[in-house]
Every structure is written in structure tokens, then in C-alpha cells.
Amino acid sequence: MTLTWSEPIPWTVLSALGSALVLGAAVWASGHAVIFKRDARSAALWVIVIWLMPAAGPVLYYLLGINRVRRRAAALREDRLGGATAVAAPPPCPASIEAGLTPPLQGLALLVGRITGLPLTPCNAVDPLVNGEQAFPAMLQAIHEARRSIAMASYIFDGTGIGAEFVRALSEAVRRGVQVRVLIDDVYVRFRLGSAYKPLLRAGVPVAVFNPPLVPARLHAAHLRNHRKLLIVDGRIGFTGGMNVHRPYWCPEDPDRAQRDLHFRLEGPVVRHLWSVFQEDWQFTTGELLTGDAWEPEARPVGTVPARGIEAGPDEHLDRLRWVFLGALHAATRSIRLWTPYFVPEPALVAALNAAALRDVQVDILLPARLDHPTVQWACMAQIWQVLEHGCRVWLRPPPFDHSKLLVVDEQWVCFGSANWDARSLRLNFEFNVECYDPGLGTRLARLFDTARAGARPLTKAEVDGRPLPVKLRDGLARLFAPYL
């Protein structure tokens, strides 16, 4: 016997069922955001979007709002270590290192060691490279002199201009038998004209893209970006910092027009930390585990600087850099020099900067006068008054754009790398920084900061308060979207 419907389902019933489904999806999505989103601003923004668009909002949240990153490399590493966690006590560093630190810096070293699980390595050489004028020739020279292996990761890697020079150097290295691997973030490969991805493929260089956001299953990954800049040559020399392989950094015919940035050349045991991060990212992206003599890092002592790598990302390493920055600000007793292109910090970091200023620590924040992303600048201006009103000094450096990222505390501790002071770097991006405990390096970088500050102008609270009302509303609106700028 066959059962059939004698009458169609009334439209009112279908409408009620549809409304119930939409309401249920909105309740589920907003509840998920409230429970699992660590950033309160991000959770609030998603709840607003979900209830303003009850039909489309839950779908957008499902595709874009849930962090589903599960890094295969991290899982494999945990299996090899027997399930060790990132907060396990790190191997002890030589007693001579800690003995030479002031008590506040001893506490900072303990903090960073516990959250990274890595030792503070002694006997490193750290050389700052100012702008592309110094960084690119040094990196190309290292590639030309490579004999065993080259591992390179870049957020932006142009295939034209200075990027073409890197493509040629890498392809020549492959032809002379050097093992080469290049990793580029997918967002700029997919959405930027002139990426080096295809030129590298044509040149026979093994290259991969990190975390491709395939529609729809991985559309959420479009804002989870590998922002790291790493170059490891023969397991012995490392480069890291804020500099992409990007045409605006290279204007040999007119160096004063080139975009500014800081990069660093490293030798010594800390290069192992750079290599470990690249190895995991490459294995996660391609499934290939880089082993063998060609990839074995060398840890020869070559200098005097104690240093440690700091890996951070939206997966198991979330909040590492936030804790490092907070610890450093609380450890300061005399001076804090903060150099960053994007300054939209969360309330805890604002409070730590203000607390330092209120205890008579001189706090100087050096920012570009004009950003390459206007919305980030608007969000910055919406909250910059919070540090100005308690004694922090803010300086605006005129163009060309300054992309430098540096934190110097008491001219004894420095931190540099790829991370900015905004929610994207501290919550969404995969980043890599290096911390160093060395008065010589700290003094050198403090003087570099002071030279740049000498050409900047101070930003006053009166200037911020004097913005026209429409500008304040625009800036305040941009600030609401700070977690995703």
C-alpha cells in the first residue's frame, strides 16, 4: 500500500518551520560565538551580524567565524614528544645567562620559557639590517653561497622587481644541487597579481602555498594567514623580521622612496628555532618531513647574544605573543621603545603601557604617519587617546611607509619579528618573533629607534580630541572591526 499526501502543506506551516530553523541557527551561532570566541569584541561583532541577518548571519559565521585549523604538523610533533604540552618546563639554560640578568628580566625569561617550552640559547650573533637596501643583498648573498639547503617562507613574495632576483638565485641554487623549499601564504598567491609562485614553479623550485582557503570547506581560512618571514640557509644562517620580498622595499635608484623596515641576520643555536617552525609549516602544508644531512641544522656558537624563538598562531600557540608583550611591559624599569606599523592593541596591553608610564617608565611609541591600510589607521586613531592620557608618548614618522616591528625594554631586552600590535597578529596570524637579552644589542637598537624618532613629530591628545565629529564616528566604526582588520 502506498501512502500519499492528499493535500499540500499549508504555506503558513512552511513559513513557521522556516522561521524556526532560522531562529534556531541564529541561537546556535550566537551561543557558539559567546562561548568560544576568546576576544570579546569579536564575539560581540559576530552576535550583532548574526541577529541583524538571521538567515545569512549563521551561515557566514559557520564559514568564516569558526577556527577549524588543526595542524597536522603539530599533531605529529605531539606524538613524537609523547604528548608534551607547550607549557612544560623548558630545558634549563646555562646559569651564566640568568645570572647576568636583572631580577625583572629573570622573571621575563622564565615566563617566555614556560609558554614556549624552549630554552634561552646562548652564543648567538644578531645583526640588524635596516631597510631593503641592507636586507636584500645580505639574503641574496646567503642564497648564492648555500651549499646544502635553503628553506624560505614569506607572507608576500613578488615575482617581479627584487622578487625576480630571488627567483633567479633560488633556481640557480636548485641547479647546483642545493635542496630548496619555499612557502608562500595563499592569500597573496591567490589574490595578488605578480606573485612569485608561478615563476618559481617554472624555474623548478619546490614551492607550496600555506593553508589555501578552498570554497566552501576552508573559506574560514582566508583570514588565518602565515605572516612569518623566514630564511634558513645550510641550517646555519637565519633571517627573520618584518620584511617581505616586496617591490616597495627596493628602490636603488632613489633609496629615500623605499618602504622602511627592519630585518635581522642570525647565527648560532637560535637558528634551530627558526628551522623547527619552517619544518612544521612545510610538513603541514605538503606532508613532506624534511630530514637528512642536507636539512640538519648546525648549532655552532658564534656570538654572545642569548636568544629564543617565539612561535605563535591561532591554533595551539594562541596568546603566546600577548603574554610575551605583557611580561616585557611589566618588566620595564626605565624605558620602553615600541616601533610598529599597526597599533590597535587590546585593553590589557593598553593598561600595561599606561601602568608603565605611571610608574615613571619612559614609554615611546613610533608609528607611521600614513598607513597602507586606511581602516587600520582609523581604528588606531579611535583608541590612541587611551595611551596619550596617561603619559605615553606617540610619534608619527612621515612617509615613506614604515613597516618596522621592534620592542626594546630598558635597552637590555629586545623582541623583533613578524608580529604587529593588533588583533590580527595576536589572534589570527601565524607569526614568529625572536627575543634577545643583551645590553649591547639593546643599546644599538635603542639608538636606531631614537634616530627614527628624531625625524617624527609628536602626536598630542589635543590633536586627537580635535578631530571633526564625522572623522571620530568613522574611526570609531572602524575600531568595531579591529579583530579582523
FIDREN-937095 format. One record per atom (N, C-alpha, C): x, y, z. Coordinates in pm, whole numbers, plus 50000, padded with zeros to 5 digits. Layout:
XYZ ...
This chain:
500844988150000 500005000050000 500885012450000 500575022049915 501345034249901 500605045749968 501345052950053 500755064550120 501045077050041 500075085350023 500245097949950 499615109150032 500185121350014 499595133050078 498395137449997 497295138750067 496085142749996 496045157749973 496745165350057 496745179750043 498145185250060 498535195949992 499855202050010 499965208250150 501205209050198 501435215250328 501125230050318 500325235250408 499965249450401 501205258450408 501135269650337 502245279050335 502565284250474 501565286050555 501795291050690 502645281450772 502445268350750 503235258350822 504685258750775 504895259550640 506255260350586 506965272850637 506205283850639 506795296350687 507205295250833 506365288850913 506675287351054 507895278351074 507965267250994 509125258451003 510405265850964 510335273650855 511495281350812 511945291250917 510985298150976 511315307851080 511965300951200 511445289051234 512015281851347 513455277551318 513715273051194 515075269151157 516025281051161 515575292351106 516415304451107 516695308751251 515665308651335 515835312451474 516775302951546 516615289951521 517485280151585 518935281851543 519145284351412 520515286451364 521135298851425 520355309551437 520865321951497 521215319851643 520355312551715 520625309851857 521895301551870 522025290951785 523225282651793 524495290651761 524465298451652 525655305851610 526055316251713 525095323951763 525425334251862 525895327851992 525295316652031 525755309752151 527165304552136 527485298952018 528835293951991 529835305351999 529485316851941 530395328351944 530625333252086 529565333852164 529685338752302 530545329352386 530425316252363 531155306552446 532595304852401 532835304252269 534145300052220 535035311352168 534495323052138 535335334052092 536075340152210 537415339952206 538195345052318 538175360352324 538105366752209 538105381352204 536655386152217 536375393852323 535015398252348 534495406952235 535385415252175 534945423852065 534545415451945 535315405051917 534985396151806 533655389151831 533445384251953 532195377551986 531015387051971 531175399352022 530085409052013 529765412451868 530805414051786 530595417251645 529845406151574 530215393751602 529515382651537 528065381551583 527805383851710 526425383251759 525585393951689 526145405851670 525415416551601 525115412451457 526145407151388 525955403051248 524895392051239 524965382351330 524025371051326 522595375651343 522345385051436 520975389051461 520495400051369 521405407351306 520985416851203 520615409551075 521265398151051 520975390050932 520705375750977 519535373051037 519295359951098 519385348251002 519175350650872 519275339750775 520705337850728 521355348850685 522705347950631 523765347950740 523495354450854 524495355750960 525045342651010 524205332751046 524735319851092 525575312750986 525185314150859 525975307950752 527355314350744 527385327750748 528675334850745 529535330950865 528905329750981 529675325951100 530225311751085 529425302751031 529895288851013 531085288250918 531045296450811 532105295950710 533345303750753 533125315250819 534245324550843 534625326150989 533705323151080 533945326651219 534535315751306 534475303251261 534945292151344 536365288551304 537265288251400 538655284451374 538755269251374 538865263451254 538945248951242 540375244151212 541345253051228 542715249251194 543175237951286 543555226951229 544125215751303 545385211651230 546485216351279 547735214951206 548285200851222 548395193751108 548915180151112 550335179751167 551125189951135 552505190251184 552535190851336 551665198851396 551635199851542 551225186451604 550255179851542 549815166951595 550935156651588 551665156551476 552775147251463 553875150251564 554135163151586 555135166951684 554735162251823 553455163851858 552995159451989 553145144352004 552885136851894 553045122251900 554505118751927 555425125751859 556845122751877 557315126252018 556725136552080 557135140752213 556335134052323 555455124652284 554685117552384 553625126052450 553095136152372 552015144352425 552465155752512 553745159752505 554225171152585 553495183652545 553225192152640 552475204352612 553405216152604 552875227152548 553685239052528 554065245852658 553345243052766 553645249952891 554545241652982 555075230352932 556015222553011 557265230753039 557925227653150 559135235053185 560185233053077 560815243853028 561815242652922 563105237052977 563965231752889 565295227652935 566005239552998 566755237153104 567415248553170 568465254853079 568535268053080 569575274853005 570795276053096 571975278353039 573175279453123 572985289753233 573485286353354 573295295153469 573925308753446 574955309253364 575635322053339 574725332053270 573765327253191 572845336253122 571925343053223 571245335153304 570295340853401 571015349253507 572225345353543 572945352753646 573245367053603 573375369153473 573695382353424 572485391253402 571295386153428 570075393953405 569615400753532 568945412053518 568315418553633 567125410053678 566695411253804 565565403153850 564315404153762 563915416253716 562735416553629 562935408553500 564135409153443 564375401653320 564515386753347 564995383053465 564995368953501 563575363353502 562655371253558 561245366953558 560675366153418 561045375653331 560575375453194 561105363153120 562385359953141 562965348153076 562245335453121 561895334753249 561155323053299 559765322353236 559095333753225 557765334253163 557805329353019 558735334852939 558775331252798 559185316652781 560085311952868 560475297852860 559305288552886 558455292252982 557325283553014 556245283552906 556025294852841 554945295052741 555415289752606 556735289652581 557225284252454 557755270052466 558175266152587 558795253052604 560175252252543 560795263652513 562115263952451 563135270252543 564385265852536 565425271852619 565875285152560 566415293452646 567105305552602 568485301352557 568775302552428 570025297352374 571145307652386 572345303452426 573465312852438 574235313952306 575155323452302 576195323952199 575645325652057 574755335452038 574245338451905 574795351751856 574855353351724 575175366051661 573915371551598 573555383951629 572335390251579 572715403651517 572465405051387 572825417251316 571575423551255 571205435751296 570065442551234 570395447151093 569415445851005 569525450050866 568435460450842 568835472650812 567895483850801 567435485250657 566155483150635 565515485150505 566015474850402 565335474550289 565715465250183 567115467450132 567595479750146 568935483150099 570005474550165 569795470850291 570735462050360 570275447550361 568975445350376 568475431750396 568565423250269 568095428450156 568035420150036 569405415649987 570415424449980 571745419549939 572285408750032 572065410250165 572565400250259 571855386850239 570545387150216 569795374750194 570205368150063 570345376049958 570745370449828 572145364549834 573035371249906 574385365849921 574365352249989 573555350950096 573455338150165 572905327450072 571935330749990 571375320949895 572425317049793 573175326649740 574215323549641 575315314649699 575565315949830 576645308349893 576165295249954 574865292149944 574325279850003 574945267549939 575215257550021 575805245149972 574935232949998 574045233250100 573255221550133 571755223750118 571245234550182 569795236050187 569405250650202 568205253750152 567595266950167 566125264850200 565675270250312 564255269950350 563795284450362 562725287950290 562305301950287 560795302850296 560305311550384 558875314350396 558675329250391 557685333750313 557395348050303 555895350050288 555385359850360 553955363250351 553655368750212 554465378150165 554375383450029 555675380049959 555585374549839 556765371449760 556455375549616 556905387349578 556675392249443 557555384649344 557025382849223 557795376349118 558485386049026 558305398949049 558925409248965 559785418249053 560575426748990 561425435749066 562445427949147 562585431249276 563545424249360 563175409449375 561875406449366 561455392449375 562025384049263 562165389749142 562755382349031 564195378449060 564915387149134 566285383849173 566305371749265 565345371049357 565265359349445 564895346749368 563985347949273 563615336349192 564845330949118 565625339849057 566825335448986 567835328949081 568045335149197 569025329649290 568595315849341 567315314149368 566825301249416 566895290549307 566555294249185 566625284449076 568065280449048 569005289949059 570425286549043 570875276949152 570385279049274 570725270049384 570225255949357 569015254649304 568485241449270 569375234649165 569805242249065 570615236448957 571975231649006 572515237849111 573815233149160 573675222749272 572435217549290 572225206149378 571825209449521 571505222149550 571055225949684 569595222049701 569245216549817 567855213449847 567145226549883 566075229849811 565365242549829 563885239849852 563295246949949 561855246749972 561395261049999 560315265149935 559785278649950 558305277749985 557885285250087 556495285350132 555955299650128 554815301550062 554205314750049 552775313850101 552325324350167 550955324350216 549985324450098 548905316850111 547975315149999 547225327849963 546905336250062 546085348150033 546745356649927 548075358649937 548735367249840 549075359949712 549175346749715 549325339349590 548045339949509 546925338649577 545645337649510 545095351149465 545345361349545 544655374049521 545585385549481 546875383049465 547795393649429 548415390949293 548335400849203 548965399449073 550485400149090 551195392049014 552645392649017 553295384349125 552565374849187 553175366149287 554295357749225 555265354049307 556405346049260 556055331349248 554845327249286 554525312949288 554735306349152 554135311749047 554285305548915 555695306848859 556355318548873 557755319148829 558645308948899 558425306549027 559215296549098 558935282549044 557665279449018 557345266448959 558025264548824 557945274948739 558565274048608 560085272448618 560675278148724 562125277248742 562555264248808 561595255548841 561925242648901 562195243149050 561725253649117 561935255049261 560745248949335 560955239449426 559835234049504 559175245049589 557905247749562 557195258549629 555795253749665 555285258449779 553945254649824 553265266949881 551925266249888 551145277149946 550535272150077 550555281050177 550105277350311 548615279150326 547915268350370 546525269250415 545585275150311 545515269250191 544645275050087 543185275150127 542495286550114 541085287550156 540145282650047 539965269450035 539095263949933 537635266249971 536825269749873 535415272449896 534635259349881 533675256349972 533375264150092 534035258550218 534615246350206 535015239250328 536065246750408 536955254250342 538025261050414 537995276050389 536825281250355 536725295650333 537115303450457 536885297550575 537235304150700 538735306750711 539545299250637 540995300650649 541545312850579 540715320250505 541205331950432 541785342450525 541325343050650 541865352850741 542825346750843 543215334150825 544235327750907 545495326550822 546375336350833 547465337850737 548815334650800 549685328850719 551055326650761 551835339550735 552015347350839 552625360550829 554135360050854 554695348050872 556095346650906 557015349750788 558195354950823 559245357450724 560495350250771 560845339350705 561945330950748 562825327350629 564125327450651 565085322250554 566175315250634 566345302250610 567365294250678 568255288050573 569545290950578 570495286450476 571505276850541 571585264750487 572515254450534 572345251450682 571175254250738 570945251850880 571825259850971 572485270150918 573495277550993 573185292351002 572645298250897 572345312450893 570835314250883 570285323150962 568865325850957 568585340550938 567475343450872 566985357150857 565525357350899 565145367450976 563745369351011 563525383851048 562285387851055 561925401651085 560595405051023 560455417250976 559185421750921 559145422950771 560245419850703 560365423350562 559885412250468 558955415550382 558535406750273 559465408650153 559425399150062 560115400849933 559145408649845 559245421849854 558195430549805 558815442549735 558295446149619 558905456649537 559045470149608 558065474549689 558205487749753 559425489149843 560015477949888 561195478749973 562475481849894 562435481049763 563665481349684 563585492249578 564255503449604 564335514549509 565785519349503 566695511449444 568105515149444 568375528349373 567505532049278 567705544749208 567315556649295 566505554349399 566075565149489 565745558949625 566765555649706 566525548549833 565585555849929 565495569049918 564625576550008 563145573849982 562805567949868 561395564749836 561005550849884 561985542649919 561695528649951 560965527450085 560065517650090 559365514650216 560385510250320 560185514450444 561145511450552 560745498850627 561775492150680 561515480250760 562815475950829 562675466650923 563825460650991 563805445550968 564985440150940 565165425850928 566425422151005 566645409251031 567775405351115 568435392651060 569765392751066 570565381051030 571015374251158 570785361151169 571075353651291 572015342251261 572935339651354 573755327651353 573825322351495 573975309251507 574075303251639 572925293751667 572835288751790 571825278651825 570385283051800 570085296151806 568705300551788 568185297651647 569085295451551 568655292151415 567845279151414 568115270451511 567315258151523 565835261551545 565555272251618 564165276051644 563475280551515 564195287951431 563635291951301 563355279651217 564325270451215 564205258551132 563035249851176 562855248151307 561765239751357 560405244951313 560235258251315 558965264051274 558735261851125 559755264251043 559595261950899 559285247250871 559995238250937 559795224050914 558355219950941 557775224951052 556395221651084 555425227450981 555645240050942 554755246350844 554825239150711 556005234950670 556155227950543 555485214250549 555665207150659 555045194050672 553525195250676 553005205250746 551565207550750 551015210250611 551755218050532 551285222250400 551395211250297 552495203750298 552775194250190 552765179650233 552885177150364 553005163350412 554425158250409 555375165950357 556765161650346 557525165350474 558185155550535 559025157850651 560465159550603 561025171050628 562375174250580 563405168550677 564055157750636 565075151350719 566295148450634 567345143850698 568565140350626 569665150450650 570835147350601 572005155750626 571835169850572 571175171150457 571035184450397 570255193950486 569335188450563 568455196850645 568865197550791 569915190650831 570305190650971 570865204251011 570215211251105 570715224551144 571995223551225 572845233351206 574085234451284 573855244251399 574395241251513 574175249651631 575505254551688 576395258351602 577705262851650 577595276351719 578235277951835 578245291251899 579105300851819 578545312651788 579275322251704 579235336351761 578515338651870 578395352251923 578195352152072 577605362752124 577445364352269 576005367152312 575065367252219 573695371652248 572815359752288 572235359652407 571215349552441 569915352652365 569355342652300 568175345052215 567265332852217 565985335252182 564995324452179 563935327952076 563505318151997 562415319951903 561065318751972 560085326151920 558725325851976 557755323351861 557225311251855 556225307651754 554845310751809 553985316751726 552625319951771 551655317951656 550415314351690 549415312251586 548045310051647 547015308851562 545645307651612 545275293451655 546245284451656 545945270851698 546445268651840 547375259351860 547795256251996 548725266752055 549165276351973 550085286552022 549405300052044 548085300252053 547345312652072 547765319552201 547905332752194 548175341452309 549645341652352 550525334452284 551925334652326 552515348752321 552355355352207 552955368652193 552295378652286 551015377152308 550335386052403 550985384952540 551265372652585 551895370752715 553315376252716 554035374352607 555405379652599 555395394852611 554525401452534 554465415952538 554055420952677 553055414552736 552635418552870 553775416852971 554455405552964 555565403153055 556675413353039 556985417052914 558035426752888 557665440552941 556425444752919 555985457852967 556035458653119 555655447853187 555685447753333 557115446953387 558045441553305 559435440453350 560195453553335 559685462953258 560405475453232 560555483753359 561755489253377 562015498053491 562435512053448 562925513753325 563415526853281 562765531653152 562725522953050 562265527652919 561635516352839 560655520252757 560015511352660 560005518552527 560565512252426 560535517452290 559765507652203 558605511852155 557735503252073 557655509151933 558005501051835 558055505151694 557175495351618 556065499951565 555145490951496 554355498551390 553995492051280 553185498851179 551705499351214 551205489051283 549785487951312 549605487051464 548935496951520 548805497951666 547335498751702 546715487051721 545335486251769 545305475651879 545985478451991 546145468252094 544875465952175 544805454152236 543675450852322 543815458152455 542745458752535 542775466552660 543885462652755 544225449652765 545265445452860 546615451652824 546935452452695 548205458452654 548185473552674 547035479852648 546905494252675 547135496952823 546535488752908 546685490653053 548135488753096 548835478953037 550225476553073 551115488253030 550875493952912 551625505652868 551375517452962 550115519652998 549785530653088 550385528553227 550335516153275 550895513353408 552395516253409 553075512853301 554505515653293 554765530753296 553985538253218 554165552753217 553875558853354 552885553653424 552515559153555 553565556053663 554395545953640 555475543553736 556805549453688 556695559653601 557835567653554 558745560353458 558265550053392 558985544153279 558695552753156 559725556653083 559515564552963 559035555552851 557815557752803 557205549452700 557095557552572 557785552952467 557735559352336 557175549452235 556175553752158 555525545452057 555705552351923 556395545751831 556705551551700 555845544751594 555015552751525 554075547751425 554265555151294 553825549251183 553835556651055 552765567651058 553085578850998 552085589550989 550975585850892 551285577550794 550275573550696 550415558550672 549345551150700 549375536550683 548985532550542 549365520250507 548965514750378 547555508950381 546985507550502 545605502950517 544835513650595 544065522250528 543395533350598 542495528950711 541815517650696 540885513450802 541625510550931 542845505050922 543635502451042 544045515651107 544385525451025 544745538451079 543555544951149 542365543651093 541175549251156 540935542651292 541055529151296 540855522051423 541905526151525 543135528151481 544205532651569 543865546251630 543435555551546 543125569051595 541945569051691 541055559151677 539875558551765 540255555251909 541425548951931 541755544952068 543115549952113 543815557752031 545165562152068 545145571352190 544005578052212 543905586952329 544115579252459 543835566252459 543925558452581 545345557652635 546355558052548 547735557952596 548275572152613 547745581452536 548225595352548 547835601652681 546695598152735 546215605052855 546955601152981 547785590752976 548505586353096 550015587953084 550485595052981 551895598352977 552725591152873 552155581652800 552905575552690 553085586052579 554215585552513 554495594852404 554345587552271 553595593452180 553355587552048 553985596651944 554715590351851 555415597651746 554965592551611 554745601651516 554305598151381 555445600951283 555915590351219 557025591651125 556475594250985 556955604550917 556415607950784 556775597450681 556065597550565 556345587850459 557795588950411 558305578050350 557575565950309 557165556950425 556235548050397 555635539350498 556705531550573 556545530850705 557475523850793 556795511250845 557315499650806 556745486650840 557515479850954 558415487151023 559295481251124 558515476351245 559015465451306 558395459451424 559505456451526 559495463651638 560565462351736 560055466851872 560475459551976 560195463452114 561505462552190 561925473652253 563155474352331 562795478652473 563215470752571 562925473652713 564235476052787 564345487752848 565505491352932 566835490052858 566795490152727 568005488652643 568755475752675 568035465652728 568645452852762 567925440952698 566655442752667 565845431752609 565195436952483 565255428952377 564635432952251 563805421352197 562755424752125 561915414952058 561605420151919 561855411851818 561615415751679 561055403751604 560435406551491 559875395851409 558755400751322 557755392151303 556685395051207 555435400851271 555325400751404 554055404051470 553855419051485 552635423551456 552205437251482 551455437851615 551125450051656 550355451851780 548885453751745 548275443251693 546855443651660 546275429651676 544955428951667 544285416151689 544625405951583 544865410451460 545185400851353 546465393351387 547505400551429 548765393851462 548655385551589 547975390651690 547945383851818 546875372951827 545945372551731 544865362651738 544735353851614 544985359451496 544635352451373 545845347451294 546895355351286 548025351751202 548945341451268 549665334051184 550795326051229 552015335151224 552655337451339 553745347151350 554995340451405 556125347551389 557375342951451 558185355151493 558555355651621 559405366151675 560625359951743 561595368251772 562795364151845 563005373951959 563305368752078 563675377252191 565165375752219 565825386852261 567245386952291 567485394452421 568395389252502 568775395552628 570235399852615 570455412452577 571825416852555 571895432052557 572625437952652 572715452552659 573345458752535 574325452052476 574945457452356 573975458652241 573235447752214 572235448152108 571115457652144 570695457552272 569615466452313 569975481052295 571195484652329 571635498452311 571695502252163 572185493052084 572295495651939 570915497951877 569945489551913 568615491051856 567865502951915 568155506252042 567555518252102 568025530652028 569295531051992 569815542551917 569205543151777 568985531651717 568335531351586 566915536951597 566205532951700 564855538051727 564895553251746 565845557951828 565915572251857 566215580451732 567025574951642 567315581951517 566055583351433 565255572651426 564005573251351 563015582851418 562975582651549 562055591351623 562415606051603 563715608951585 564145622851568 563525629251444 563175621051345 562545626451225 561035625951227 560455622151342 559005621051355 558465632951434 557155634551431 556515645251507 555655639151617 555545645951730 554725640551838 553225642051808 552465632151849 551015632751841 550485636351979 549675646551987 549155651052117 547695646852134 547295646252261 545895642952290 544965654052239 545425666452244 544605677452193 544335675752043 545335671051970 545135668651826 544125657451803 544225646851882 543285635651868 541875640051905 541755647452015 540435651952060 539825662151963 540655669051886 540175679451796 539715674651661 539695661551640 539185656451512 537715660051494 537295663151373 535875666151349 534985654151385 533745656851422 532825646351464 532665635451358 532495638751228 532385627951129 533615618851126 534795624651146 536025616651148 536045607551271 535615612751385 535545604451506 534585592851488 533435595451424 532475584651401 533045574251305 533705578851200 534345569451106 535385560951177 536235567251256 537285559951326 536705550251428 535675554651500 535055545851597 534405533751533 533795535651416 533195524451345 534265514551300 535395519751251 536495510951210 537015502751329 537025508751445 537525501851564 536655489651600 535355490351569 534485478951597 534925466451521 535575468551405 536005457351322 537485454051344 538075459451452 539505457651477 539945442951477 539145433451527 539625419551528 539875413751390 539355420051284 539505414351150 540195423751053 540725435051098 541395444351009 542775439350970 
